[in-house]
Every structure is written in C-alpha cells, then in structure tokens.
Amino acid sequence: MSGKGNCYDNAMVETFFKTLKSEPVWRSMFETRDEATAMIGRYIDRFYDPTRRHSALAFMSPVQYEMTVAA
C-alpha cells in the first residue's frame, strides 16, 4: 500500500478480480465453496497465467512475455 490518496494503488488487483468475476465466476453455478475454489484455481493456472493476453505486457501472455524477456 502506498500513501493516502493514491487512486491507482490497487488498480491491477482490482482489474484482475473484475476479469475473474466477469469471465468464469458469473457464468457458473457452484454447489460448494470447494467447487468454486477448484474452478478459480484451474482458471488461473490453465488460462489466465499461460494463455490470456494482458495489455500491460504488450498484449502477450505472461508466459510469452517471460520467454521474450529471458531471451
């Protein structure tokens, strides 16, 4: 956290949660909390991190970006 009055402090985290809610969560019905937790984990591990393109990374996936930077 930065100082008081910094409106961009949590912008990246808020964007992630907006995306998480709008893409998989609001489109699904869950019977249990464990089912929701498992689905969110799969979404992050199998789609959000390796596949989904991010505007902050020049519209590359995090995996592509890391390979580009490491080369």
C-alpha positions, 0 to 999 in steps of 0.5 A: 500500500502506498500513501493516502490518496493514491487512486491507482494503488490497487488498480491491477488487483482490482482489474484482475478480480473484475476479469475473474468475476466477469469471465468464469465466476458469473457464468457458473453455478457452484454447489460448494465453496470447494467447487468454486475454489477448484474452478478459480484455481484451474482458471488461473493456472490453465488460462489466465497465467499461460494463455490470456493476453494482458495489455500491460505486457504488450498484449502477450501472455505472461508466459510469452512475455517471460520467454521474450524477456529471458531471451 
